[in-house]
Structures are given as C-alpha cells and as structure tokens.
C-alpha cells in the first residue's frame, strides 16, 4: 500500500494540535499554527535524511520501536494536551527524540522556526519536543502496519523525499543542514550487495544443513556420545554460517564520516550508526538516560564471548569515553523471551559484563561503567516474529551522567 507521509502528518497535526499547543506554550494560535506548518515537513525531512543509510535506518527503526514511543498517541491528543494532561512530560520525552534525530542541528532548527513563525525561542524548542512523540508514534504505527524492517523503511522513506523536499521551508532546511537524497535506489543497492554476499555463503550453509540432517539420522540409528558431540559441532557450525549470511545481508554501502573528538582523537565511523548517534548526543544538551544499541558488537552463539569483529566498535567507544571524561555509562544486556527466563537473565548479565570488562581493559576507569542484565524484561519489538526477537537480543548503553 502506497503511503504519503507528508499528507498523513498534515492530517494529524492539522486538527486541534496547534490550538492545544498554543495554550500550553502561552503563544498566539496563529503563530503556533504557522510554526507547526513549517516544522512538520522539516522534521519529516530529518527523518528521511537519517534513514538514508543502512546504519541510520537501523538506528531510526530502533528509536521508532522503542517502548517509550506510543503508536496510539494520536488518538489521545486532546487528553494529553488538554488541561488534564501532562504536556510537560511529553516535551521532556520528545526532546530526547529530537536530539536523536537532529543532534547538534536541533538548535539551528529551533532558532529558524522562531524566526519564521514569531514564536519566542523557548516556545519553538518546546513545540518541537511536544510534536516529536506524535511524529514518532505515527511512524511506529506505519512501521507496524507495513511490517517494515530497516531496509524497507529506508526504501519507503526514499520514496517520500521528493514530496517532502518541496514542502520544506528553505530557511529551515538550511538551518538544519538538510539534504534529502533519493534513498530508494540506495536501498536496492544494499539489497543487491546483501544478496551477493548471501549467494557466496549459501553453498556452505546448504552443505552444513545436509551434514546436520545426516548426523540427525545417525543419532536416530545409534545414540552414542560421539555422535551427539558431532551433532552439537554441526549445529554450532550451521549457526555460525547463518550468522555470516546475516552479516553479509547487513553489509551495504555504509557511508563513513570522520569525527574529531575532544583531545584530537579522530574516528572514521558509519554515518548514523552507534558511535555517530552517541557522539551527537554527547555534543548536545539533552538530559541523560537515552539508550544506544550497539550495531557491531556480537557474541558467540549462546555465549558471553565477544566475537573478534566486536573489537573495532568497542575500541571506538573507549576512545569516546576517554574524550568525555565526565560521562558515566550503564551497559545493559537483553534477550528475547524464548528459553528459560533464568538462563536468559544470566546470559544478558554475562554479556553486559563482558562489554564492560572489554572497555575497562582498554583504559576506561571501572567506576565509570556499570553493567546489568535484564533478560527479556525490556523488549523493543514483538517476540512473535524472528525479526522482533532478533531486535530484542541486544546490548546497549545508557548515559547515566553527562
């Protein structure tokens, strides 16, 4: 089904949002409506820009699917923004979403919005925070209804770029350094690259599956410990090969950018990825507490042993923490809800501890890092699908002190 996001958001914010927001802000309804009319295409443009790379789309999807984002919020707009609601709470949660979306460009958009609409600067900033939960809630509803993953979200957003670009006030676009590529083609390239990688590995996977079936037949014929050991080894090999296929599917045209950390350290990082989002947050003014999920840290199957491929991102994280010496983080492990809950909790604790130990070994003071395992207690997606369970099996960090 074809979706026009700009028209969808015009319907959502074109009702009584401006009137309710104006009363909360203490601004005139006409100025507030003018600000909303200009702001919504700009924020949607920022969404499209963030979703224009595989890493950015993955990060955006994680934010959209966060438990803090309510897909049913639009239906409660009047209650939430009315006299009995808690609009200040929405502004606080929305400010975190704005920061994750815009980073250091949030201030530029706020200033430009104030200039074009007549709102004072503080009101423009609050209005952005007030709108963000409704924007992300609407996107979460679309993602759920369409069953979008990172790749299909990236493609869908690319199809919106042209219509959104024409709706953005150029003054706002310039203030937020907005550039909207046509990412639908890029998504096709990612899919093609992933398919190529999967085709190269697929024969090995097929061979291993055949071996697994053969060993299974042998076990039915003679159940001995050596055969059981062979079966376990084959299962692990199939799992490792499947993970390689998944990694090949995730490998795409990742755009790298160079960032300069305080103290002259320079990193080459994927645009919109874990480190990029973290550094953008640390350079902004949002309050502590926002989680950031690793996107290149993995473990051996059913183990807390970090894979060698995890070292690069952990090294970068250690460099970031050294560059921001007042920052304290909490490493949190999570699982899906399959299997024994106690075992899941233990695995999540061990994985979080492994990440902590790794970055402490890289020179980050131990008192600046805590680790906790939550098991399946804090899902960010449905456990009813494999894609959802994959999202829930994660390790992330939260900034507990800036």
C-alpha angles and dihedrals in degrees: 000000000000115000128198104199096187091056091045092053092045088059092047097047096031094075124068097319093103093049093048093044093049091056092049092047096042090234131127115273092233093055091044092050090049090052093048092049091054097037101054098061089045093053092045088050089055089051091052092047092050091048094052095095130051092244093045092049091050092049091046092050090051090052092047093049093046114127087238090066114082117206090196097053096105091065090056097048097116094048094046096047097034127094093278095048132089105241092162090063090052090052091053095050091040092053089062090051091049091050092050089050102041106017111181091359093068092087092050092053092047092052093047092047090053091050097050097042106035095241116136116252096256092050092049090053092048091047091056090051091046093052097045098076090052092046094049092040089055091049091049090054091051092047091051096045093047095040091231124184124191094277096047091043088054091051094046092051091049089058089057096051099091097050093043093048091057091051097052120100103238090224091060093043091053093046092055096040090242121182118168114204122191096254097178090085091047090053090054090051091051090051091049093049091047092049090050092051092047092050091054092053099035096085090057091049092050090050092050092048090052089050090050091052090049092051090047089055090049090052091054089050097046122004103206131150094246090055090047089052090050090051092051091049092049091049091052091048092051090049092050092048091049089052089052089053089050091049090050089051090053093047107097142137093311110187113223125205133185119240127190114218124202108275094039098280111147124202133189105214139167111264111253094008131126098284093040092053092045096051091045089054093048091051091052134069103246117129121258122267106073115131123227119197119216111241099188104036115101139166137215112269112286089352141104091225110120116229118238089246089067093065097083096056093042090051090052091049090052089051091051093050091049090051091052101043097177094057118108120192138195117214111211127191123205137182138187120258099259120112131012113344093216092051090047091051091050093047092050091049092049093048093049089048090050091055091048092049091049096054093041087054087054091061105273110136111253092228089065094059131060127178132209135173120215101178109201095333097105111041120177094194140025116288089210093087133049090236090054093047089050090055091049093053096080147119118221139169132229125204104234095175128019 
